[in-house]
Amino acid sequence: MDYIPNAKKILNIEKNGLDSISNQLNENFNDAIKEIIKSQNNNGKVVVIGIGKNWHISNKMVSTFNSTGTLAAVMHPIEAMHGDLGMLTKNDIVLAISYSGASEEITNLTPLIKRHSVKIIGLTADPKSPLGKMSDFVLNISVPEEACPFNMAPTASTTSTLALGDAIAMVVLESRGFKLKDYAERHPGGAIGRALLLKVKDIMRTDDRFATILTGSTVKEAILSITAAKSGSVAIIDDQGMLEGILTDGDLRRHLVESPNLMELSINDIMEKSPITLNPEMLAVDVLKLYEQNNVDDLIVIDDAGRAIGSVDIQDMPKLKII
């Protein structure tokens, strides 16, 4: 039996739901966004409430808000009636979700929210419902049909509601000037966060792990230095520590066939004399870009005076969980 046609039918119903939400956006959306930004600028938060499937949608929305720079909290309607309503402050704004607009848990709570002088953005399919009437701004989340064959189980409607939450979060993000660096600071445990927060000075090889050799030394001496440091390259420096060049494992392999007496050659004969270098204050993410753009595996770190002070080896990146 081929189940794919039915799956495509369901996905098309979900897609139609998204189209419906998009086509229903109006000036209320602009006003709601302005109110959220005003709340955030006054140290308020977006408090999202929902019941049933929309409780799970609320949690996802809040997670997205918080990770993208919009302070938010989720409040369960039942728990709110038993003390959690105390989390509301005068600068907050409530995002209340109910497809019918008549969920008892939500409609019992909205009058209490209004008493706190907190504005409500209602996400409902019926603007004339109790929630719609109690809301300061109504965002219509009606969809043509559910993907459920009985048109009962929340499917297309919850997908579209979730997508609208993403739209709100992303519009607020851009409007408030949230940057990639801000995102990284909220995700320090992830690869993106590490790449954007770690600097070259935090990841570079130094001391015994940084292979260096004086200019004029032999290739054999260079290999011994690379081996001792367990590195993929060696920095060639003068007696003042100034960088003269770099020799990598790849350079050695390329010259091995061409030069029978390779071991006795001067390092100056085969080194790269104009290597790409790094500044210790550069971000790790910029190092990754250099690797990709220049097809290199090893980069030397120099200070402002041009002295070699360390190296960054691409083989270290997986250990640092940057790539």
C-alpha positions, 0 to 999 in steps of 0.5 A, a space after each residue: 500500500 502506498 501511503 505517500 499520497 495521503 501524506 502529501 494531502 495532509 501536508 498540503 492541508 497544513 500548507 493551506 493553513 499557513 497560507 490562511 494565517 499569512 493572508 489574515 495578517 492586518 494592522 493588528 499585527 503591526 500594533 501587536 508588534 509595537 506593543 511587544 517592543 514597547 513592553 521589552 523596552 520597559 523591561 517587561 516580558 511576553 507572558 504566553 498562555 494556552 491550554 491543551 495542545 496550545 500549552 505545548 505551543 506556548 512553551 515552544 513560543 517562549 523558548 524561541 522568544 527567550 533565545 532570540 532576545 525577547 524576554 518571555 515566560 509561560 503561564 499555565 491558566 490553571 496555575 495562574 488561578 492559584 498564584 502564578 498570576 503574581 508573575 505579571 507586572 505592569 509592563 508585561 504583555 500577554 499572548 493568549 492562545 485559544 482557537 475557539 476563543 472560548 476555552 474556559 480556562 482562558 476566558 476565566 483568566 482574561 478578566 483578571 489579567 485586565 485588572 492588572 492593566 496588562 494588555 492582551 494579544 489574542 490568538 483566536 479563530 473567532 475575533 467575536 469570541 470571549 477571548 477576542 472581545 477581551 483582547 486589545 489586539 486580535 490575530 486571526 489564526 483560523 485555518 480552512 480545515 484540520 489535517 485530521 480526517 474528522 476535522 477534529 484533532 488540532 493539526 493544521 491549526 496548531 502548526 499555523 499557530 506555532 508558525 505565527 509565534 515564530 513570525 512574531 519572534 523573528 519580526 521583534 528580533 529584527 526590529 530590536 536589532 538583535 545580532 548573531 553575537 547576541 544569539 551566541 551569548 544565549 547559546 554558550 553551550 552550542 557550536 555556534 555560541 562557542 564559535 562566536 564567543 571564543 577568541 583565537 587566544 582561547 584556542 591557540 596552541 602555545 608553549 610545547 604545543 606550538 612548533 617553532 624553528 629558527 630561520 636557516 634550520 634544516 628541514 629535518 630539524 623542522 620535522 623533529 619540531 613538528 613531531 615533538 609538538 604533535 602539530 601540523 605545521 612549524 612557524 619559522 622565526 628569527 632570533 627576535 621571534 618575528 615570523 618569517 614563514 610557515 612549513 606544513 605537513 602538506 608542504 613536506 609531502 609535496 616536496 618529498 618526491 621533488 627533492 631527494 635530499 629534502 632533509 638536508 635542505 634549508 627550511 627557507 628553501 621550501 617554506 611559505 614566506 607570506 603565510 596567512 596570520 591571525 590576531 589573538 583577538 579574532 573570533 574563532 568563527 573568523 578562523 573557520 572562514 579563513 580555513 574555508 576560503 583559503 583551503 588551509 589547515 594551519 594558521 600562525 598567530 602573531 602579536 601586534 609587533 609581528 612576533 609568532 605567539 601561537 598557532 591554530 590547527 584545524 585538527 583541534 577544532 572538533 575537540 573544542 566542539 567548534 565544528 
